[in-house]
Amino acid sequence: MGRPCVAIVGCGAVTEKAHLPALRTLGVTPALLVDRDLERARRLADEFGVPRTGDDYREVIDGADAAIVALRTSSTPR
């Protein structure tokens, strides 16, 4: 069995400053970044070598074995 296919849903500051650097240190590159701000997801994907991005997890998550969900808990819509 190879490494799991990991997705990150939510590309805010905690993903940029904590999750992605920590995974890089472990030698793990997520297979997918998902964020409503697709340009932000693409920028982080370029920076961290992530091959796929999307703006709706329902359209791209099918290939993931695991996901880090890094979304705000606020009930206030953006």
SEGUSE-928624 format. One record per atom (N, C-alpha, C): residue number from 1; x, y, z; atom name. Coordinates in nm, 4 decimals. Layout:
// residues N
PT     n         px         py         pz   atom
PT   NUM          X          Y          Z     CA
...
***
This chain:
// residues 78
PT     n         px         py         pz   atom
PT     1     0.0844    -0.1184     0.0000      N
PT     1     0.0000     0.0000     0.0000     CA
PT     1     0.0882     0.1238     0.0000      C
PT     2     0.0591     0.2189    -0.0912      N
PT     2     0.1359     0.3419    -0.0999     CA
PT     2     0.0844     0.4465    -0.0045      C
PT     3     0.1353     0.5659    -0.0218      N
PT     3     0.0908     0.6774     0.0619     CA
PT     3    -0.0552     0.7084     0.0311      C
PT     4    -0.1290     0.7511     0.1332      N
PT     4    -0.2687     0.7871     0.1080     CA
PT     4    -0.2783     0.9138     0.0234      C
PT     5    -0.3845     0.9241    -0.0506      N
PT     5    -0.4148     1.0426    -0.1300     CA
PT     5    -0.4873     1.1406    -0.0385      C
PT     6    -0.4203     1.2498    -0.0026      N
PT     6    -0.4734     1.3458     0.0937     CA
PT     6    -0.5217     1.4714     0.0212      C
PT     7    -0.6401     1.5171     0.0584      N
PT     7    -0.6947     1.6436     0.0098     CA
PT     7    -0.6992     1.7418     0.1259      C
PT     8    -0.6865     1.8694     0.0941      N
PT     8    -0.7071     1.9739     0.1944     CA
PT     8    -0.8220     2.0602     0.1449      C
PT     9    -0.9244     2.0707     0.2281      N
PT     9    -1.0411     2.1522     0.1961     CA
PT     9    -1.0324     2.2778     0.2818      C
PT    10    -1.0089     2.3902     0.2161      N
PT    10    -0.9893     2.5185     0.2847     CA
PT    10    -0.8436     2.5595     0.2747      C
PT    11    -0.8180     2.6696     0.2065      N
PT    11    -0.6806     2.7131     0.1805     CA
PT    11    -0.6512     2.8471     0.2467      C
PT    12    -0.7001     2.8646     0.3668      N
PT    12    -0.6751     2.9877     0.4410     CA
PT    12    -0.5379     2.9880     0.5052      C
PT    13    -0.5206     3.0781     0.5986      N
PT    13    -0.3902     3.0984     0.6622     CA
PT    13    -0.3383     2.9737     0.7327      C
PT    14    -0.4244     2.8992     0.8015      N
PT    14    -0.3764     2.7810     0.8737     CA
PT    14    -0.3240     2.6749     0.7768      C
PT    15    -0.3860     2.6630     0.6619      N
PT    15    -0.3364     2.5686     0.5615     CA
PT    15    -0.2030     2.6160     0.5058      C
PT    16    -0.1949     2.7447     0.4732      N
PT    16    -0.0721     2.7999     0.4155     CA
PT    16     0.0443     2.7983     0.5139      C
PT    17     0.0179     2.8350     0.6379      N
PT    17     0.1260     2.8507     0.7361     CA
PT    17     0.1529     2.7268     0.8203      C
PT    18     0.0572     2.6343     0.8296      N
PT    18     0.0755     2.5183     0.9177     CA
PT    18     0.0632     2.3849     0.8440      C
PT    19    -0.0535     2.3576     0.7836      N
PT    19    -0.0759     2.2249     0.7251     CA
PT    19     0.0206     2.1923     0.6108      C
PT    20     0.0302     2.2805     0.5140      N
PT    20     0.1170     2.2510     0.3994     CA
PT    20     0.2647     2.2418     0.4379      C
PT    21     0.3178     2.3344     0.5181      N
PT    21     0.4574     2.3182     0.5599     CA
PT    21     0.4810     2.1916     0.6426      C
PT    22     0.3869     2.1561     0.7309      N
PT    22     0.4037     2.0349     0.8116     CA
PT    22     0.4027     1.9101     0.7241      C
PT    23     0.3113     1.9051     0.6282      N
PT    23     0.3080     1.7899     0.5379     CA
PT    23     0.4363     1.7815     0.4554      C
PT    24     0.4863     1.8969     0.4111      N
PT    24     0.6120     1.8982     0.3348     CA
PT    24     0.7255     1.8405     0.4193      C
PT    25     0.7309     1.8785     0.5466      N
PT    25     0.8336     1.8270     0.6371     CA
PT    25     0.8252     1.6751     0.6488      C
PT    26     0.7042     1.6216     0.6445      N
PT    26     0.6840     1.4763     0.6526     CA
PT    26     0.7039     1.4058     0.5187      C
PT    27     0.7281     1.4835     0.4138      N
PT    27     0.7464     1.4249     0.2813     CA
PT    27     0.6161     1.3885     0.2134      C
PT    28     0.5073     1.4516     0.2556      N
PT    28     0.3753     1.4242     0.1988     CA
PT    28     0.3303     1.5446     0.1172      C
PT    29     0.2928     1.5206    -0.0073      N
PT    29     0.2357     1.6248    -0.0908     CA
PT    29     0.0886     1.5929    -0.1098      C
PT    30     0.0002     1.6822    -0.0662      N
PT    30    -0.1419     1.6565    -0.0890     CA
PT    30    -0.1693     1.6416    -0.2384      C
PT    31    -0.2691     1.5641    -0.2700      N
PT    31    -0.3062     1.5441    -0.4097     CA
PT    31    -0.4021     1.6506    -0.4588      C
PT    32    -0.4610     1.7240    -0.3643      N
PT    32    -0.5694     1.8131    -0.4014     CA
PT    32    -0.5861     1.9242    -0.2988      C
PT    33    -0.6061     2.0474    -0.3477      N
PT    33    -0.6438     2.1610    -0.2633     CA
PT    33    -0.7780     2.2128    -0.3116      C
PT    34    -0.8680     2.2385    -0.2170      N
PT    34    -1.0016     2.2872    -0.2513     CA
PT    34    -1.0296     2.4152    -0.1734      C
PT    35    -1.0750     2.5183    -0.2443      N
PT    35    -1.1143     2.6424    -0.1794     CA
PT    35    -1.2100     2.7164    -0.2710      C
PT    36    -1.3047     2.7895    -0.2110      N
PT    36    -1.3963     2.8706    -0.2932     CA
PT    36    -1.3194     2.9747    -0.3730      C
PT    37    -1.2064     3.0198    -0.3189      N
PT    37    -1.1189     3.1133    -0.3900     CA
PT    37    -1.0197     3.0291    -0.4698      C
PT    38    -1.0589     2.9946    -0.5904      N
PT    38    -0.9791     2.9030    -0.6726     CA
PT    38    -0.8401     2.9587    -0.7023      C
PT    39    -0.8280     3.0877    -0.7183      N
PT    39    -0.6963     3.1469    -0.7445     CA
PT    39    -0.6023     3.1253    -0.6258      C
PT    40    -0.6544     3.1366    -0.5054      N
PT    40    -0.5720     3.1103    -0.3861     CA
PT    40    -0.5290     2.9644    -0.3834      C
PT    41    -0.6220     2.8742    -0.4107      N
PT    41    -0.5877     2.7315    -0.4145     CA
PT    41    -0.4799     2.7049    -0.5193      C
PT    42    -0.4925     2.7669    -0.6344      N
PT    42    -0.3925     2.7469    -0.7409     CA
PT    42    -0.2563     2.8031    -0.7018      C
PT    43    -0.2558     2.9186    -0.6358      N
PT    43    -0.1288     2.9774    -0.5928     CA
PT    43    -0.0580     2.8854    -0.4944      C
PT    44    -0.1319     2.8341    -0.3963      N
PT    44    -0.0713     2.7429    -0.2989     CA
PT    44    -0.0308     2.6112    -0.3645      C
PT    45    -0.1101     2.5645    -0.4594      N
PT    45    -0.0753     2.4418    -0.5312     CA
PT    45     0.0572     2.4593    -0.6046      C
PT    46     0.0750     2.5719    -0.6702      N
PT    46     0.2017     2.5995    -0.7392     CA
PT    46     0.3174     2.6043    -0.6404      C
PT    47     0.2971     2.6696    -0.5279      N
PT    47     0.4025     2.6857    -0.4285     CA
PT    47     0.4429     2.5532    -0.3635      C
PT    48     0.3459     2.4652    -0.3418      N
PT    48     0.3731     2.3418    -0.2691     CA
PT    48     0.3695     2.2167    -0.3571      C
PT    49     0.3571     2.2331    -0.4877      N
PT    49     0.3631     2.1196    -0.5787     CA
PT    49     0.2421     2.0279    -0.5758      C
PT    50     0.1265     2.0839    -0.5461      N
PT    50     0.0031     2.0050    -0.5414     CA
PT    50    -0.0556     1.9980    -0.6826      C
PT    51    -0.0838     1.8775    -0.7323      N
PT    51    -0.1229     1.8644    -0.8725     CA
PT    51    -0.2650     1.9065    -0.9090      C
PT    52    -0.3600     1.9043    -0.8150      N
PT    52    -0.4992     1.9346    -0.8496     CA
PT    52    -0.5574     2.0395    -0.7562      C
PT    53    -0.6479     2.1205    -0.8129      N
PT    53    -0.7209     2.2187    -0.7336     CA
PT    53    -0.8672     2.2145    -0.7750      C
PT    54    -0.9501     2.2676    -0.6888      N
PT    54    -1.0920     2.2793    -0.7198     CA
PT    54    -1.1555     2.3812    -0.6290      C
PT    55    -1.2755     2.4258    -0.6671      N
PT    55    -1.3460     2.5223    -0.5837     CA
PT    55    -1.4717     2.4636    -0.5199      C
PT    56    -1.4972     2.3356    -0.5434      N
PT    56    -1.6111     2.2669    -0.4829     CA
PT    56    -1.5689     2.1239    -0.4519      C
PT    57    -1.5607     2.0916    -0.3242      N
PT    57    -1.5109     1.9593    -0.2851     CA
PT    57    -1.5933     1.8459    -0.3454      C
PT    58    -1.7218     1.8678    -0.3693      N
PT    58    -1.8078     1.7612    -0.4220     CA
PT    58    -1.7684     1.7192    -0.5630      C
PT    59    -1.7001     1.8056    -0.6351      N
PT    59    -1.6614     1.7746    -0.7725     CA
PT    59    -1.5254     1.7061    -0.7822      C
PT    60    -1.4459     1.7113    -0.6767      N
PT    60    -1.3080     1.6621    -0.6889     CA
PT    60    -1.2637     1.5661    -0.5798      C
PT    61    -1.3401     1.5484    -0.4761      N
PT    61    -1.2947     1.4730    -0.3599     CA
PT    61    -1.2995     1.3213    -0.3801      C
PT    62    -1.3610     1.2740    -0.4862      N
PT    62    -1.3816     1.1309    -0.5056     CA
PT    62    -1.2538     1.0483    -0.5025      C
PT    63    -1.1416     1.1045    -0.5387      N
PT    63    -1.0173     1.0283    -0.5416     CA
PT    63    -0.9366     1.0335    -0.4127      C
PT    64    -0.9844     1.1036    -0.3117      N
PT    64    -0.9073     1.1199    -0.1880     CA
PT    64    -0.9341     1.0060    -0.0899      C
PT    65    -0.8271     0.9626    -0.0234      N
PT    65    -0.8390     0.8638     0.0838     CA
PT    65    -0.8669     0.9307     0.2177      C
PT    66    -0.8220     1.0549     0.2314      N
PT    66    -0.8367     1.1295     0.3565     CA
PT    66    -0.8412     1.2778     0.3228      C
PT    67    -0.8981     1.3556     0.4151      N
PT    67    -0.9035     1.4999     0.3935     CA
PT    67    -0.8765     1.5736     0.5235      C
PT    68    -0.8048     1.6826     0.5102      N
PT    68    -0.7902     1.7789     0.6181     CA
PT    68    -0.8920     1.8874     0.5884      C
PT    69    -0.9850     1.9079     0.6794      N
PT    69    -1.0884     2.0088     0.6599     CA
PT    69    -1.0506     2.1297     0.7447      C
PT    70    -1.0142     2.2368     0.6774      N
PT    70    -0.9646     2.3576     0.7443     CA
PT    70    -1.0544     2.4749     0.7074      C
PT    71    -1.1776     2.4674     0.7544      N
PT    71    -1.2761     2.5707     0.7242     CA
PT    71    -1.3098     2.6499     0.8500      C
PT    72    -1.3509     2.7737     0.8280      N
PT    72    -1.3949     2.8568     0.9406     CA
PT    72    -1.5189     2.7949     1.0032      C
PT    73    -1.5343     2.8133     1.1320      N
PT    73    -1.6519     2.7618     1.2002     CA
PT    73    -1.7615     2.8661     1.2152      C
PT    74    -1.7347     2.9865     1.1710      N
PT    74    -1.8325     3.0945     1.1813     CA
PT    74    -1.9575     3.0605     1.1017      C
PT    75    -2.0717     3.0922     1.1555      N
PT    75    -2.1967     3.0685     1.0835     CA
PT    75    -2.2335     3.1876     0.9946      C
PT    76    -2.1529     3.2923     0.9998      N
PT    76    -2.1779     3.4105     0.9194     CA
PT    76    -2.1297     3.3852     0.7769      C
PT    77    -2.2190     3.3943     0.6759      N
PT    77    -2.1751     3.3728     0.5385     CA
PT    77    -2.0789     3.4799     0.4931      C
PT    78    -1.9902     3.4417     0.4005      N
PT    78    -1.8971     3.5382     0.3440     CA
PT    78    -1.9596     3.6087     0.2284      C
***
